[in-house]
Amino acid sequence: MPSVAGQEVIGVLVVDDHAVVRRGLAAYLESADGIEAVAEAVNGRDALVQLRRLATENRLPKVVLMDVLMPEMDGISAIGEILASYPDVRVVMLTSFGEVERVYAALQAGAAGYLLKDADPDEVAAAIRAAARGEVHLDPAVAGRLTRQLVSPPTGLASLTARERTVLALVARGLSNRQIAAELYISDRTARTHVSHVLTKLQLSSRTQAALVAIREGLIPPPSP
């Protein structure tokens, strides 16, 4: 990346499925000292395409600023793939959703920051700079919720293991226990056990309720109208 006054400019890839949001963020970043919006993407899959292109052009950004809920590939799913291919890239989530479960999922996936879309523009820039330094920056409201969660037992999605989250997403996609077993290369009995644990931990009585929870919490996108 080029430098300004001897300091390296932080390149940022802006990822959001709403064009107005993307362009607004890009315009703001262009005005922030030491930060440059190098490209835009409409979802997690497109972000990977843009990163491959930028890498071949030797313009790989230092930070990806990304929404959580997007079609085709959501932000949390994209984090792992981005970090696997580009370990030096940092990912900051910028979203309207501040539920603790989503924050946990993002941080566990490797996010270097989590901001709400009503954040002050200067805080967005601060989060990008912190991520570029290898630090983690959380929205104050999000940090407060995490702190409160730490002193109480986990509930909701936070109570599920990584495998149980995967099972919940597969249930929400309409897969039967046998299909889940085939998808995860486990026995039918193990699949049934996982589904039972998911329903018990979430205090649900049906797979339909589980599917609604998965959609509400952003594990899978809502069905198309």
C-alpha positions as CSV (number, residue, x, y, z in Angstrom):
1,M,0.0,0.0,0.0
2,P,1.2,3.6,-0.6
3,S,2.3,5.7,2.3
4,V,1.2,9.1,3.6
5,A,3.8,11.2,5.6
6,G,6.0,8.1,6.0
7,Q,3.1,5.9,7.3
8,E,1.7,3.0,5.4
9,V,-1.9,3.6,4.3
10,I,-4.3,0.9,5.5
11,G,-6.2,-0.6,2.6
12,V,-9.8,-1.7,3.3
13,L,-12.2,-3.9,1.4
14,V,-15.8,-2.9,2.2
15,V,-18.3,-5.8,2.1
16,D,-22.0,-5.1,2.4
17,D,-25.0,-6.3,0.3
18,H,-26.5,-2.8,0.3
19,A,-24.9,-0.5,-2.3
20,V,-25.8,2.7,-0.4
21,V,-24.0,1.4,2.7
22,R,-20.9,0.3,0.8
23,R,-20.5,3.6,-1.1
24,G,-21.1,5.6,2.1
25,L,-18.5,3.7,4.0
26,A,-16.0,3.9,1.1
27,A,-16.6,7.6,0.8
28,Y,-16.0,8.1,4.5
29,L,-12.8,6.0,4.5
30,E,-11.4,8.0,1.6
31,S,-11.6,11.1,3.8
32,A,-10.0,9.4,6.9
33,D,-6.3,9.9,7.4
34,G,-4.2,6.9,6.5
35,I,-7.1,4.7,5.3
36,E,-8.1,3.9,1.8
37,A,-11.0,1.9,0.5
38,V,-9.4,-0.3,-2.2
39,A,-12.5,-2.2,-3.3
40,E,-16.1,-3.2,-2.6
41,A,-17.9,-6.6,-2.4
42,V,-21.5,-7.5,-2.1
43,N,-21.2,-10.6,0.1
44,G,-18.6,-13.0,1.6
45,R,-18.2,-15.0,-1.6
46,D,-17.6,-11.8,-3.6
47,A,-15.2,-10.7,-0.9
48,L,-13.0,-13.7,-1.6
49,V,-13.1,-13.0,-5.3
50,Q,-12.1,-9.4,-4.7
51,L,-9.3,-10.5,-2.4
52,R,-7.9,-12.9,-5.0
53,R,-7.9,-10.1,-7.6
54,L,-6.3,-7.6,-5.3
55,A,-3.7,-10.2,-4.2
56,T,-2.7,-10.7,-7.9
57,E,-2.4,-7.0,-8.3
58,N,-0.2,-6.7,-5.2
59,R,-2.9,-4.5,-3.5
60,L,-4.1,-6.9,-0.8
61,P,-5.9,-4.8,1.8
62,K,-4.9,-5.0,5.5
63,V,-8.5,-4.9,6.7
64,V,-11.9,-6.2,5.6
65,L,-14.8,-4.2,6.9
66,M,-17.8,-6.6,6.6
67,D,-21.5,-7.0,7.4
68,V,-22.8,-10.1,9.1
69,L,-26.0,-11.0,7.3
70,M,-25.6,-11.2,3.5
71,P,-26.9,-13.5,0.8
72,E,-24.9,-16.5,-0.7
73,M,-22.2,-16.3,2.0
74,D,-22.6,-14.4,5.3
75,G,-19.9,-12.5,7.0
76,I,-19.2,-15.0,9.8
77,S,-18.8,-17.9,7.4
78,A,-16.5,-15.7,5.3
79,I,-14.1,-14.9,8.1
80,G,-12.6,-18.4,8.3
81,E,-12.1,-18.6,4.5
82,I,-10.5,-15.2,4.4
83,L,-8.1,-15.9,7.2
84,A,-7.3,-19.3,5.8
85,S,-6.2,-17.8,2.5
86,Y,-4.9,-14.5,3.8
87,P,-3.7,-14.9,7.4
88,D,-2.3,-11.3,7.5
89,V,-5.7,-9.8,6.6
90,R,-7.8,-8.6,9.6
91,V,-11.6,-8.7,9.5
92,V,-13.8,-6.1,11.3
93,M,-17.6,-6.8,11.4
94,L,-19.9,-3.8,11.0
95,T,-23.5,-4.7,11.4
96,S,-26.9,-3.8,12.8
97,F,-27.0,-6.9,15.0
98,G,-25.4,-6.8,18.5
99,E,-26.6,-10.0,20.0
100,V,-24.0,-11.7,22.1
101,E,-24.3,-15.0,20.2
102,R,-23.4,-13.3,17.0
103,V,-20.5,-11.5,18.6
104,Y,-19.2,-14.7,20.1
105,A,-19.5,-16.5,16.7
106,A,-17.6,-13.7,14.9
107,L,-14.8,-13.5,17.5
108,Q,-14.5,-17.3,17.6
109,A,-14.2,-17.3,13.8
110,G,-11.3,-14.8,14.1
111,A,-12.8,-11.3,13.8
112,A,-10.6,-8.5,14.9
113,G,-13.4,-6.2,15.7
114,Y,-17.2,-5.9,16.0
115,L,-19.1,-2.6,15.5
116,L,-22.7,-1.6,15.2
117,K,-23.8,0.4,12.2
118,D,-24.8,3.3,14.4
119,A,-21.2,3.7,15.5
120,D,-19.6,7.1,15.2
121,P,-17.5,7.3,12.0
122,D,-14.4,8.1,14.0
123,E,-15.0,4.8,15.9
124,V,-15.1,2.9,12.6
125,A,-11.7,4.4,11.7
126,A,-10.4,3.6,15.2
127,A,-11.5,-0.1,14.8
128,I,-9.7,-0.3,11.4
129,R,-6.5,1.1,12.8
130,A,-6.7,-1.2,15.8
131,A,-7.2,-4.2,13.6
132,A,-4.2,-3.2,11.4
133,R,-2.1,-3.1,14.6
134,G,-3.3,-6.6,15.5
135,E,-5.6,-5.5,18.2
136,V,-9.3,-6.3,18.8
137,H,-11.8,-3.4,18.9
138,L,-15.4,-3.8,20.2
139,D,-18.3,-1.4,20.1
140,P,-18.8,-0.2,23.7
141,A,-22.4,-1.5,23.8
142,V,-21.2,-4.9,22.5
143,A,-18.4,-5.0,25.0
144,G,-20.9,-4.3,27.8
145,R,-23.1,-7.2,26.7
146,L,-20.1,-9.5,26.6
147,T,-19.0,-8.5,30.1
148,R,-22.5,-9.2,31.5
149,Q,-22.6,-12.5,29.7
150,L,-19.3,-13.6,31.3
151,V,-20.8,-13.5,34.7
152,S,-23.8,-15.6,33.8
153,P,-24.1,-19.1,32.3
154,P,-24.2,-19.3,28.5
155,T,-27.6,-19.5,26.9
156,G,-28.9,-19.5,23.4
157,L,-26.3,-20.1,20.6
158,A,-23.5,-19.4,23.0
159,S,-24.4,-22.6,24.8
160,L,-23.8,-24.7,21.6
161,T,-20.6,-26.3,20.6
162,A,-19.2,-25.6,17.1
163,R,-20.5,-29.0,15.9
164,E,-24.0,-28.3,17.4
165,R,-24.1,-24.9,15.6
166,T,-23.3,-26.8,12.3
167,V,-26.1,-29.3,13.1
168,L,-28.5,-26.4,13.8
169,A,-27.8,-24.8,10.5
170,L,-28.3,-28.2,8.7
171,V,-31.6,-28.7,10.6
172,A,-32.7,-25.2,9.4
173,R,-31.9,-26.2,5.8
174,G,-34.4,-29.0,6.2
175,L,-32.0,-31.9,6.4
176,S,-33.2,-35.1,8.1
177,N,-31.0,-36.8,10.8
178,R,-29.9,-39.3,8.1
179,Q,-28.9,-36.5,5.7
180,I,-27.1,-34.7,8.5
181,A,-25.2,-37.8,9.3
182,A,-24.2,-38.2,5.7
183,E,-23.2,-34.5,5.5
184,L,-21.0,-34.6,8.6
185,Y,-19.7,-38.2,8.1
186,I,-21.1,-39.4,11.4
187,S,-23.5,-42.1,12.4
188,D,-27.3,-41.7,12.3
189,R,-27.3,-42.2,16.1
190,T,-24.7,-39.4,16.6
191,A,-26.7,-37.1,14.4
192,R,-29.9,-37.8,16.5
193,T,-27.9,-37.1,19.7
194,H,-26.6,-33.8,18.3
195,V,-30.1,-32.7,17.2
196,S,-31.5,-33.6,20.6
197,H,-28.8,-31.6,22.4
198,V,-29.4,-28.6,20.2
199,L,-33.2,-28.7,21.0
200,T,-32.6,-29.2,24.7
201,K,-30.0,-26.4,25.1
202,L,-32.2,-23.9,23.1
203,Q,-35.3,-25.1,25.0
204,L,-37.1,-25.9,21.8
205,S,-39.6,-28.6,21.1
206,S,-39.4,-28.9,17.3
207,R,-37.1,-28.7,14.3
208,T,-39.3,-25.9,12.9
209,Q,-38.6,-23.8,16.0
210,A,-34.9,-24.6,15.6
211,A,-35.0,-23.5,12.0
212,L,-36.6,-20.2,13.0
213,V,-33.9,-19.6,15.6
214,A,-31.1,-20.3,13.1
215,I,-32.6,-17.7,10.7
216,R,-33.2,-15.2,13.4
217,E,-29.6,-15.5,14.6
218,G,-28.1,-15.3,11.1
219,L,-26.8,-18.9,10.9
220,I,-28.6,-19.2,7.5
221,P,-30.3,-16.5,5.4
222,P,-34.0,-16.2,5.5
223,P,-35.9,-17.9,2.7
224,S,-36.5,-15.9,-0.5
225,P,-40.0,-14.4,-0.8
